[in-house]
Amino acid sequence: MAAIVDAHFAPAGSLRGELTAPPDKSISHRAALIGGFGDGETRIERYLDAADTRSTLDAVRSLGARVDAAPGGPGSLTVEIAGFGLRGAVAPAGPIDVGNAGTLIRLLSGLLAGQDGRSFVLDGDESIRSRPMGRVADPLREMGAAVETAEGGRPPVTIAGRPLRAIHYELPVASAQVKSCVLLAGLLAEGRTTVREPAATRDHSERMLRAAGADLRVERDHPSLPTDPVAATIGIEPAERLVLPPMTVPGDLSSAAFHLAAGLIVPGADVRIAGVGLNPTRIGLLGILNRMGADVEVVEGGFEGGEPVGSLRARHGHLQAALVGASEVATTIDELPLVGLLACFAEGTTRIEGAEELRHKESDRIDGVVGALNALGGDAEALPDGFAVTGTGGLRGGEMDSRGDHRLAMLGAVAGLASEEGVTVRDFGAARISYPGFEADLRSLLA
C-alpha cells in the first residue's frame, strides 16, 4: 500500500522538455497473467514497476509461477515468468492479496473460476473492498462457477474452481475488465464463449490472447452515424495452452496524459512525450482535446508489443468547452478527470455524460473530481452520470484530498503548477500505485 504523503505543488513559471511515457499499466497486468497461466517462459521488457503491477507478479507467483524481476529502465522491470499452464494453478495457503489493483482482481477471477477442484480467496486493501464484484461474479456464475462475495457484492471474493460452460454475455455497461474476465474464463469453458460490448473498450486482452495462440475473433458493427458507439461481439474458443512470445510494454497514455494536460494549461509550456501507446481503443482523449482546440501534435512511430506507439507534443493555448457523450466514455474513462481539470481553463461549460462507471473506480471519481476542483476555486457540478465544469479562466489553488486515488493525486499536482497560489495534495503517496516516478518526471519539466 502506498505511503500517505502530502505534497505541495507551487505555480510553475513554465514547462519545457521531453519525457518517455511510463510503461502501460493495463498491458503489464495482462502480460503477467497470461505469462503465468501460459506454458513455457515469457520475457516482458519494460514491465511497469508500480504497486499495482507488483501485486500481479506476486499473485501469479503465489499460484505456482516462477517469477524473476530485475530493474529495467526508469520505472520499469525486466520480468521472466515460467508459467504453470492454463489449468495448473496451485491453491495458495491463504488469500491472494491484490492490493489496490482492480484490473487484477477482475481478470484473475475469470482464470481461477475454471481451476477445477481448487479454491481461492481474493482480497485487497480498503479501496478494493469497496469495489463492485457482482459485474464479474454474475457472468461467471452463468458459466457454472462457484463465486461468493462479501455483503453488497464486494471483496473478499471466494472462488471454487469448477468445469465451465460457454455463454453469450451482453455487457450491461461497456467495461474492458468485465469483458476480459469472461473471455479469460472462456478459455477454460466447454464451447465458444461470446461477449457483446455496446461500445468499443480497450482491446489489450484480445491482442495479447491472439499473440499467445488463442482462437479469438472480433466482429464489429458498422454504426449508422459517426457519433454512434462501435459495438462488437468477441468470440473465443477453449484452449489447451497459451504461449506468450517475448514482448515490450509500450508507454501508458493514461499516465502520459497528466504531462499532456500540464503542457496545455501552464502558460508558455511546450512538452513532448515519447513512446506513448496509441491503441485506437485508448485515444478518445485526443479527439476531445481536438474539439477543445488544444495544441496537440501526434506523431506515429511504429509498434511495440503488438501495439501502435508514437509521440505527443502539447503547447499552452486557448481552450474551449466541449460535450463528452456516452459513446466516448469507454475509450477515455481514465482521462475524464483530466478533462474536468482542463475545463476549468476553457471558455464555456464542459459536460461529461454517460460516465456513471467513474463512481466505481479507486474512489467515486465523480464526487472526487468535483470536490477537488471546487476546493481549488473551480466551478464544478456533479451529475448522476458525470459532471459539468464551467471555465473560470484558471484555478486559485489551495488544498485537496486525493481520497487515496492515484489519478486524483496526479490531477492535484498538475492543477498546482497551473494555479495562482499552488496546491497541497493530501495523500499524494497514492500516485505511487500506478506511477512511482510521476513527481520526479513532472518536476523535471520545470523551466
DRENFIPA-894298 format. One record per atom (N, C-alpha, C): residue in three letters; x, y, z negated. Coordinates in steps of 0.2 Angstrom, whole numbers, plus 5000, padded with zeros to 4 digits. Example, Ala and Ser with C-alpha at 12.3 -4.5 7.8 and 13.67 -1.06 7.14 Angstrom:
Ala506649724961
Ala506249784961
Ala506649844961
Ser506449894965
Ser506849954964
Ser506450004961
//
This chain:
Met500449945000
Met500050005000
Met500450065000
Ala500350115004
Ala500750175005
Ala500750214998
Ala501250244996
Ala501350284990
Ala500950344991
Ile500650364985
Ile500250434985
Ile500750484984
Val500850524990
Val501250584990
Val500950644993
Asp500950694990
Asp500650764993
Asp501250794997
Ala501050835002
Ala501550865006
Ala501250935009
His501650985009
His501451045012
His501751065019
Phe501351085023
Phe501551105030
Phe501451175031
Ala501951215032
Ala501951285032
Ala501751305040
Pro501551365041
Pro501451385048
Pro502051385052
Ala502051355058
Ala502651355062
Ala502751415067
Gly503351435068
Gly503451485072
Gly503351465080
Ser503551405081
Ser503351375087
Ser503551295087
Leu503451255092
Leu503651195093
Leu503951175099
Arg504551145099
Arg504851135106
Arg505251065105
Gly505251035111
Gly505650975111
Gly505350915114
Glu505650855113
Glu505450795116
Glu505450735111
Leu504950695111
Leu504950635106
Leu504750575110
Thr504950515108
Thr504750455110
Thr504150425106
Ala503550415109
Ala503050385105
Ala503150325101
Pro502950325095
Pro503050265091
Pro502650205094
Pro502850145093
Pro502550085096
Pro501850075094
Asp501450045099
Asp500750045098
Asp500549995093
Lys500150025088
Lys499849985083
Lys499449925085
Ser498949935089
Ser498449885091
Ser498849835095
Ile499249845099
Ile499649795103
Ile500049755099
Ser500449785094
Ser500849755089
Ser500449705085
His499849725082
His499449675079
His499349615083
Arg499049625089
Arg498849565094
Arg499449525096
Ala500049555097
Ala500649515099
Ala500849465093
Ala500849495087
Ala501049445081
Ala500549395080
Leu499849405081
Leu499349355080
Leu499449305086
Ile499449325092
Ile499449275097
Ile500149235097
Gly500649275095
Gly501349235094
Gly501249185089
Gly500949205083
Gly500949155078
Gly500449095079
Phe499949105083
Phe499449045085
Phe499649015091
Gly500249035094
Gly500449015100
Gly500948955099
Asp501148925105
Asp501648875105
Asp502348895106
Gly502848875103
Gly503548895105
Gly503748965102
Glu504248995104
Glu504449055101
Glu504249115106
Thr504049175102
Thr503949235105
Thr504349285103
Arg504649325107
Arg505049385106
Arg504749445107
Ile504649495102
Ile504249555103
Ile504749615102
Glu504949655107
Glu505349715106
Glu504849775104
Arg505149815101
Arg504849875099
Arg504149865095
Tyr504149815091
Tyr503549805086
Tyr503549855081
Leu502949885080
Leu502849945076
Leu503049925068
Asp503549965066
Asp503749955059
Asp503349995054
Ala502749975052
Ala502250005048
Ala501949965043
Ala501549985038
Ala501249945033
Ala500749895036
Asp500349925040
Asp499849885043
Asp500049825047
Thr500549845051
Thr500849785056
Thr501249735052
Arg501649765047
Arg501949715042
Arg501449665039
Ser500849685037
Ser500349645035
Ser500249585039
Thr500249605046
Thr500049555051
Thr500649505051
Leu501249525051
Leu501849475051
Leu501749435044
Asp501649465039
Asp501549425033
Asp500949375033
Ala500449395036
Ala499849345037
Ala500049285041
Val500349295047
Val500549235051
Val501049195048
Arg501549225044
Arg502049185040
Arg501649145035
Ser501149175032
Ser500849135026
Ser500449075029
Leu500249075036
Leu499849025039
Leu500348975042
Gly501048985042
Gly501448925044
Gly501948945049
Ala501949015052
Ala502349035057
Ala503049055054
Arg503549045058
Arg504249065056
Arg504349135059
Val504449185055
Val504449255057
Val505149285055
Asp505449305060
Asp506149345059
Asp506049415062
Ala506149465057
Ala506049535059
Ala506649575058
Ala506949605063
Ala507549645062
Ala507449715064
Pro507849765061
Pro507749835063
Pro507849845071
Gly507449875074
Gly507549895081
Gly507749965082
Gly507450005087
Gly507550075087
Gly507150105082
Pro507150175082
Pro506750215077
Pro506050195076
Gly505850175070
Gly505150155069
Gly504950085072
Ser505350045073
Ser505149985077
Ser505549925074
Leu505349865075
Leu505649805074
Leu505749755080
Thr506249715080
Thr506349665085
Thr506049605081
Val505549565083
Val505249515080
Val505249455084
Glu505449395081
Glu505449325084
Glu504949285080
Ile504449255083
Ile503949215080
Ile503949145083
Ala504049095078
Ala503949025080
Ala503249005078
Gly502848995083
Gly502148985081
Gly501948915079
Phe501348905076
Phe501148845074
Phe500548815078
Gly500348855084
Gly499848825088
Gly499148845087
Leu498748845092
Leu498048865091
Leu497648835085
Arg497748775084
Arg497448735079
Arg497848715073
Gly498448745072
Gly498948725067
Gly499048765061
Ala498548815060
Ala498648855054
Ala498648815047
Val499048825043
Val499048795036
Val498748845031
Ala498248815027
Ala497948855022
Ala498348875017
Pro498548935016
Pro498948955010
Pro498648945003
Ala499048944998
Ala498848934991
Ala498348984989
Gly498449044991
Gly498049104989
Gly497749144994
Pro497449194993
Pro497149244998
Pro497649265003
Ile497449285009
Ile497949315013
Ile497749395013
Asp498349425011
Asp498249495010
Asp498349535016
Val497849565018
Val497849605025
Val498049675024
Gly498149695017
Gly498249765016
Gly497749815018
Asn497849865022
Asn497349915024
Asn497149905032
Ala497349845034
Ala497349835042
Ala496649805044
Gly496249845046
Gly495549825049
Gly495649785055
Thr496049795059
Thr496149755065
Thr496349685063
Leu496749675059
Leu497049615056
Leu496449575053
Ile496049595049
Ile495549555045
Ile495049535050
Arg494849575055
Arg494349555060
Arg494549505065
Leu495149525068
Leu495449475073
Leu495649405070
Leu495949405064
Leu496149345061
Leu495549305059
Ser494949335058
Ser494349295056
Ser494149255062
Gly494249275068
Gly494049235074
Gly494449175075
Leu495149185074
Leu495549125074
Leu495549075069
Leu495349095063
Leu495349055057
Leu494649015057
Ala494149045060
Ala493449015060
Ala493448945063
Gly493948925068
Gly493948865071
Gly494548815069
Gln494848835063
Gln495348785060
Gln494948735056
Asp494748685059
Asp494348635056
Asp494648605050
Gly494248605045
Gly494448565039
Gly494848605034
Arg495048665035
Arg495448715031
Arg495048775029
Ser495148795023
Ser494848855021
Ser495348915019
Phe495048975020
Phe495449035020
Phe495149095016
Val495449135013
Val495149195010
Val495549255012
Leu495249305015
Leu495549365017
Leu495349425013
Asp495849455010
Asp495649515006
Asp496149565007
Gly496049625004
Gly496549685005
Gly496449735000
Asp496649795002
Asp496649854997
Asp495949874996
Glu495849934992
Glu495249964991
Glu494849984997
Ser495250015002
Ser494950035008
Ser494649975012
Ile495049925012
Ile494749865016
Ile494149835013
Arg494149835006
Arg493549815003
Arg492849855004
Ser492949915007
Ser492349955009
Ser492149945016
Arg492549905020
Arg492349895027
Arg491849845029
Pro491449855033
Pro490849805035
Pro491149745039
Met491049685036
Met491249625040
Met490649585043
Gly490049615042
Gly489549575045
Gly489549575052
Arg489849625055
Arg489849635063
Arg490349575066
Val490749545062
Val491149495065
Val490849425062
Ala490649425055
Ala490349365052
Ala489749345056
Asp489349385058
Asp488649365062
Asp488849325068
Pro489249355073
Pro489349305079
Pro489749245077
Leu490149245072
Leu490549185070
Leu490049135067
Arg489549155064
Arg489049105061
Arg488649075067
Glu488549115072
Glu488149095078
Glu488549035081
Met489249045081
Met489648995084
Met489748935079
Gly489448935073
Gly489448875069
Gly489948885063
Ala490248945063
Ala490748955057
Ala490448965051
Ala490848945045
Ala490548955038
Ala490949015036
Val490649075035
Val490949135033
Val490549165028
Glu490849185022
Glu490549215017
Glu490849275015
Thr490449325013
Thr490749395011
Thr490549415004
Ala490849465002
Ala490649494996
Ala489949534997
Glu489649554991
Glu489049594992
Glu489049654997
Gly488549655001
Gly488549705006
Gly488949695012
Gly489149625013
Gly489449605019
Gly490149635019
Arg490449645013
Arg491149675013
Arg491649625011
Pro492349635012
Pro492849585010
Pro492849585002
Pro493149534999
Pro493449475002
Pro493049435007
Val493349405012
Val492949355016
Val493249285015
Thr492849235014
Thr493049165014
Thr492749135020
Ile493249095023
Ile493149065030
Ile493248985029
Ala492748945030
Ala492948875030
Ala492948855037
Gly493448835040
Gly493548815047
Gly493148755049
Arg492748765055
Arg492348705057
Arg492448705065
Pro492148655068
Pro492148655075
Pro491648705077
Leu491848745083
Leu491448795085
Leu491048785092
Arg490548815093
Arg490148805099
Arg490148875103
Ala490248875109
Ala490248935113
Ala489548975113
Ile489549045113
Ile488949085113
Ile489049135118
His488449165120
His488449235123
His488249285118
Tyr488749335117
Tyr488649385112
Tyr488549455115
Glu488049485114
Glu487949555116
Glu488149605110
Leu488649645111
Leu488949685106
Leu488349745105
Pro488149745098
Pro487649805097
Pro487949875098
Val488649875096
Val489049935097
Val489649925100
Ala489849955105
Ala490549945108
Ala491049945103
Ser491449885102
Ser491949885097
Ser492449835100
Ala493149855101
Ala493649815103
Ala493749755098
Gln493749775091
Gln493949725086
Gln493449675086
Val492749685087
Val492249635087
Val492349595093
Lys492349625099
Lys492449585105
Lys493049545104
Ser493649565102
Ser494249525102
Ser494149465097
Cys493749475091
Cys493649425086
Cys493249365090
Val492749385093
Val492349325097
Val492749295102
Leu493149335106
Leu493549305111
Leu494049255108
Leu494349275103
Leu494849235100
Leu494549165097
Ala493949175094
Ala493549115092
Ala493449075098
Gly493249105103
Gly493049065109
Gly493649015112
Leu494249035110
Leu494748995112
Leu494748925109
Leu494348925103
Leu494348865099
Leu493648825100
Ala493248855104
Ala492548835104
Ala492448785110
Glu491848745109
Glu491648705115
Glu491248745120
Gly491448745126
Gly491148785131
Gly491348855132
Arg491048885137
Arg491348955139
Arg490949005135
Thr491349045131
Thr491149105127
Thr491149165131
Thr490549205131
Thr490549265134
Thr490349325129
Val490649385130
Val490449445126
Val490249495131
Arg489649525130
Arg489449585134
Arg489549645130
Glu489949695133
Glu490049755129
Glu489749815133
Pro489349855129
Pro488949905133
Pro489349965136
Ala489949975134
Ala490450025136
Ala491149995136
Ala491550015140
Ala492249995140
Ala492650005134
Thr492949955131
Thr493349965125
Thr494049945126
Arg494549965122
Arg495249945123
Arg495349875125
Asp495649855130
Asp495749785133
Asp496349755132
His496749775126
His497349745125
His497349665124
Ser496849645120
Ser496749575119
Ser496649535126
Glu496249565130
Glu496149525137
Glu496849525140
Arg497149575141
Arg497849575145
Arg498349525142
Met498349525135
Met498849485132
Met498649415132
Leu497949395131
Leu497749325132
Leu497949295139
Arg497749335144
Arg497949315150
Arg498649305151
Ala499049345149
Ala499849335149
Ala500049275145
Ala499649255140
Ala499849195136
Ala499549135139
Gly499149135145
Gly498949075148
Gly498149065147
Ala497849105144
Ala497149095143
Ala496749105149
Asp496149065150
Asp495749075156
Asp495249125154
Leu495349185156
Leu494849245154
Leu494749285160
Arg494049295161
Arg493849335167
Arg493349395164
Val493449445168
Val493049505166
Val492649525172
Glu492049535171
Glu491549565176
Glu491249635174
Arg491449685178
Arg491249755176
Arg490649775180
Asp490249815177
Asp489649835180
Asp489849895185
His489449915189
His489549975193
His489050025191
Pro489250075187
Pro488750125184
Pro488450165190
Ser487750185189
Ser487450225193
Ser487750295194
Leu487950325188
Leu488250395188
Leu488950385185
Pro489350435188
Pro490050435185
Pro490050445177
Thr489550475174
Thr489550485167
Thr489250425163
Asp488950375167
Asp488750315163
Asp489250275160
Pro489150245155
Pro489650195152
Pro489750135157
Val490350115157
Val490550055161
Val490449995157
Ala489949955157
Ala489849895154
Ala490149835157
Ala490349785153
Ala490649725156
Ala490449665152
Thr490549605156
Thr490549545152
Thr491149505153
Ile491449485147
Ile492049455147
Ile491949385145
Gly492249335149
Gly492149265148
Gly492849235146
Ile492849185142
Ile493449145140
Ile493249075139
Glu493749035142
Glu493648955141
Glu494048935135
Pro493948875132
Pro494348855127
Pro495048835129
Ala495448835125
Ala496148825127
Ala496548775122
Glu497048735125
Glu497348695121
Glu497948725118
Arg498248775121
Arg498848815119
Arg498948875122
Leu499248925119
Leu499448985121
Leu500248995121
Val500549025126
Val501249035126
Val501349115128
Leu501549155123
Leu501549225125
Leu502349235127
Pro502449265133
Pro503049275135
Pro503349335131
Pro504049345132
Pro504349405129
Pro504049465131
Met503949515126
Met503649575128
Met503949635124
Thr503849695127
Thr504049755124
Thr503349795123
Val503249815117
Val502649855115
Val502749925117
Pro502249955121
Pro502350025123
Pro502150075118
Gly502250135119
Gly502050185114
Gly501350195113
Asp501150215107
Asp500450225105
Asp500150295106
Leu499750295111
Leu499450365112
Leu499050395106
Ser498750345102
Ser498350375096
Ser498850405091
Ser499450385091
Ser499950415087
Ser500250485090
Ala500450475097
Ala500650525100
Ala500250585101
Ala499550575100
Ala499050625101
Ala499150675096
Phe499450665090
Phe499450715085
Phe500050765087
His500550745090
His501050795093
His500750825099
Leu500350795103
Leu500050825108
Leu499550885106
Ala499150875101
Ala498750925098
Ala499150985095
Ala499750965092
Ala500151015089
Ala500351065095
Gly500551035100
Gly500851075106
Gly500251115109
Leu499651095108
Leu499151135111
Leu498851195107
Ile498951195100
Ile498751245096
Ile499251285092
Val499851265092
Val500351305089
Val500651355094
Pro500551425093
Pro500751475098
Pro501451465100
Gly501551465107
Gly502251465110
Gly502451395111
Ala502051345109
Ala502351275109
Ala502351245116
Asp502851195116
Asp503051165123
Asp503251095120
Val502851045120
Val503050975118
Val503050925123
Arg503550875123
Arg503550825128
Arg503550755124
Ile503150705126
Ile503150645123
Ile503250585128
Ala503750545127
Ala503950495132
Ala503750425130
Gly503650385134
Gly503550315133
Gly502850305130
Val502350345132
Val501650335130
Val501250285134
Gly500950235130
Gly500450195134
Gly499850225137
Leu499750215143
Leu499250245147
Leu498650195149
Asn498550145145
Asn498050095147
Asn497350135148
Pro497050125154
Pro496450155156
Pro495850155150
Thr495850105146
Thr495350105141
Thr495550145134
Arg496150175135
Arg496350215129
Arg496450285130
Ile496350315136
Ile496450385138
Ile495850425139
Gly495350415135
Gly494750455135
Gly494950525133
Leu495450535128
Leu495650595126
Leu495850645131
Leu496250615136
Leu496450655141
Leu495950695145
Gly495350655147
Gly494850685150
Gly494450735146
Ile494450725140
Ile494150785135
Ile494550845135
Leu495250835135
Leu495650895135
Leu495650925142
Asn495550895147
Asn495450925153
Asn494850975154
Arg494350945151
Arg493750985150
Arg493851045146
Met494251045141
Met494351095136
Met494851145139
Gly495151135145
Gly495551175148
Gly496251175145
Ala496451115142
Ala497151115139
Ala497651105144
Asp498251135143
Asp498851125147
Asp499151065146
Val498951015149
Val499250945148
Val499550915154
Glu500150895155
Glu500350865161
Glu500550785159
Val500250745164
Val500350675163
Val500850645169
Val501350615167
Val501750585172
Val501850505171
Glu501550475176
Glu501550395175
Glu502250375176
Gly502450315173
Gly503150295173
Gly503250215173
Gly502750185176
Gly502850105176
Gly502450075171
Phe502750015169
Phe502349965165
Phe502849945159
Glu502549925153
Glu502949895148
Glu502449845145
Gly502649785144
Gly502249735141
Gly501549725144
Gly501549735151
Gly500949725155
Gly500449785154
Glu500749845151
Glu500349905150
Glu500649965154
Pro500250005157
Pro500450065160
Pro500750115155
Val501350145157
Val501650195152
Val501750255156
Gly501950315152
Gly502150375156
Gly502350425150
Ser502350485152
Ser502550545148
Ser501950595148
Leu501950635142
Leu501450685142
Leu501850755140
Arg501550805142
Arg501850875141
Arg501250915139
Ala501350945133
Ala500750995131
Ala501051065129
Arg500751115132
Arg500951185130
Arg500351225128
His500451265123
His499951305120
His499551345125
Gly498951355124
Gly498551395129
Gly497851405126
His497451435130
His496751445128
His496351375129
Leu495851365124
Leu495451305124
Leu494751325124
Gln494351285127
Gln493551305127
Gln493251245124
Ala492651255122
Ala492251195119
Ala492051145124
Ala491851085121
Ala491651035126
Ala491150985122
Leu490750955126
Leu490250905123
Leu490550835124
Val490650795119
Val490950725120
Val490350685118
Gly490150645123
Gly489550595123
Gly489750525121
Ala489150485120
Ala489250415118
Ala489750375123
Ser489650395129
Ser490050355134
Ser490750355133
Glu491050415130
Glu491750425129
Glu492050395123
Val491550385118
Val491750365111
Val492250305111
Ala492050255114
Ala492450195114
Ala493250205116
Thr493350245121
Thr494050255123
Thr494350315120
Thr494050345115
Thr494350395111
Thr494250395104
Ile494050335101
Ile493750335094
Ile494350355089
Asp494950335090
Asp495450355085
Asp495650435086
Glu495550465092
Glu495750535093
Glu495150585091
Leu494550555090
Leu494050605089
Leu494150655083
Pro494450635078
Pro494650685073
Pro495050745075
Leu495550725080
Leu495950775083
Leu495550825087
Val495050795091
Val494550845095
Val494250895090
Gly494050865084
Gly493750915079
Gly494250975077
Leu494850955076
Leu495351005075
Leu495451055080
Leu495551025086
Leu495651075092
Leu495051115093
Ala494451095091
Ala493851135092
Ala493851195088
Cys494251195082
Cys494251255078
Cys494651315082
Phe495051295087
Phe495451345090
Phe495151355097
Ala494551325099
Ala494251335105
Ala493651385105
Glu493551415111
Glu492951455111
Glu492351415112
Gly491851435108
Gly491151395108
Gly491151345103
Thr490551305104
Thr490451245099
Thr490551185102
Thr490951135100
Thr491151075102
Thr490651025098
Arg490350975102
Arg489950925099
Arg490150855101
Ile490250815096
Ile490350745097
Ile489750705095
Glu489550665099
Glu488850625098
Glu489050555100
Gly488550515097
Gly488650435098
Gly489250405095
Ala489550435090
Ala490150415086
Ala490050385079
Glu489450355078
Glu489250335071
Glu489850285069
Glu490150255074
Glu490750205072
Glu491250235067
Leu491350305068
Leu491850335064
Leu491650335056
Arg491050315055
Arg490950305047
Arg491150245044
His491450195049
His491650135047
His492350125048
Lys492750175048
Lys493550165048
Lys493850165041
Glu494450185041
Glu494850185035
Glu494450225029
Ser494150275032
Ser493650315027
Ser493050335032
Asp492550365029
Asp492050395033
Asp492350455036
Arg492550445043
Arg492950495046
Arg492450555048
Ile491850545049
Ile491350605050
Ile491450655044
Asp491250625038
Asp491250665032
Asp491950695031
Gly492450655032
Gly493150665031
Gly493450725035
Val493250725041
Val493450775046
Val493150845044
Val492450835043
Val492050895042
Val492250925035
Gly492350885030
Gly492650915024
Gly493250945024
Ala493750915028
Ala494450945029
Ala494451005032
Leu494051015038
Leu494051075042
Leu493751125038
Asn493251115035
Asn492851175031
Asn493351195025
Ala493651145022
Ala494151165017
Ala494651215019
Leu494851205026
Leu495451245028
Leu495151305032
Gly494551325031
Gly494251385034
Gly493951375041
Gly493751315043
Gly493451305049
Gly492651305048
Asp492351295054
Asp491551295054
Asp491351225057
Ala491251175053
Ala491151115055
Ala490451085051
Glu490051045055
Glu489451025053
Glu489450945054
Ala489250905049
Ala489150835050
Ala488450815054
Leu488550775059
Leu487950745062
Leu487850675060
Pro487250645061
Pro487150575059
Pro487650535063
Asp487850545069
Asp488250505073
Asp488850545076
Gly489050595072
Gly489650635075
Gly489750705071
Phe489950755074
Phe490050815071
Phe490050875076
Ala489950935074
Ala489950995078
Ala490451045075
Val490851075079
Val491351125076
Val491351185081
Thr491251235077
Thr491151305081
Thr491851335080
Gly492151355086
Gly492851385086
Gly492851455082
Thr493351465078
Thr493351525074
Thr494051565076
Gly494351535081
Gly495051555083
Gly495651535080
Gly495551485075
Gly496051455071
Gly495851435064
Leu496351425060
Leu496151405053
Leu496551445048
Arg496251455042
Arg496551495037
Arg497151455034
Gly496951395032
Gly497351345028
Gly497151335021
Gly497551305017
Gly497351285011
Gly497451215009
Glu497051175006
Glu497151115003
Glu496651065006
Met496851005008
Met496350955010
Met496550885007
Asp496050835007
Asp496150775004
Asp496150725010
Ser496650685011
Ser496650635016
Ser496250575015
Arg495950565009
Arg495550515007
Arg495850445008
Gly496550445008
Gly496950385009
Gly496850355017
Asp496650405021
Asp496550385028
Asp497150415032
His497550375035
His498150395039
His498050445044
Arg497450445048
Arg497350485053
Arg497150555050
Leu496850555045
Leu496650625042
Leu497250655039
Ala497750615036
Ala498350645033
Ala498750675039
Met498850645045
Met499150675050
Met498850735053
Leu498150735053
Leu497750795055
Leu497950855051
Gly497950845045
Gly498150895040
Gly498850925041
Ala499250885043
Ala499950915044
Ala499950955050
Val499650935056
Val499550975062
Val499251035061
Ala498651035057
Ala498251095055
Ala498751145051
Gly499151115047
Gly499551165043
Gly500051205048
Leu500351175053
Leu500851205057
Leu500451265061
Ala499851255063
Ala499451295067
Ala499051345063
Ser499051345056
Ser498651385052
Ser498951445050
Glu498551495047
Glu498851555045
Glu499251555038
Glu499051505034
Glu499351505027
Glu499751435025
Gly499651395030
Gly499951325028
Gly499451275025
Val499551215025
Val499051165022
Val499451115018
Thr499151105012
Thr499351055007
Thr498950995008
Val499250935010
Val498850875011
Val498950825005
Arg498350815002
Arg498350774996
Arg498450694999
Asp498850654996
Asp498950584998
Asp499150585005
Phe499650625007
Phe499950625013
Phe500350555014
Gly500550525009
Gly500850455010
Gly500450405014
Ala499750415015
Ala499350375019
Ala499650365026
Ala499950425028
Ala500150425035
Ala500650365037
Arg500950335031
Arg501450285032
Arg501150215034
Ile500450215033
Ile500150155035
Ile500250135043
Ser500250185047
Ser500250175054
Ser500850205057
Tyr501150265054
Tyr501650295057
Tyr502150325052
Pro502650285049
Pro503050305044
Pro503550365046
Gly503650365052
Gly504150425054
Gly503750485057
Phe503150495055
Phe502750545058
Phe503050615056
Glu503150625049
Glu503350685047
Glu503950705050
Ala504450665050
Ala505150675052
Ala505050695060
Asp504650665063
Asp504650675071
Asp504250745072
Leu503750755068
Leu503450825069
Leu503850885067
Arg504250875061
Arg504650925059
Arg505250935064
Ser505450885068
Ser506050885072
Ser505850935078
Leu505250955079
Leu504950995084
Leu504951065082
Leu505051085076
Leu505051155074
Leu505651195077
Ala505451245081
Ala505951285084
Ala506251335080
//
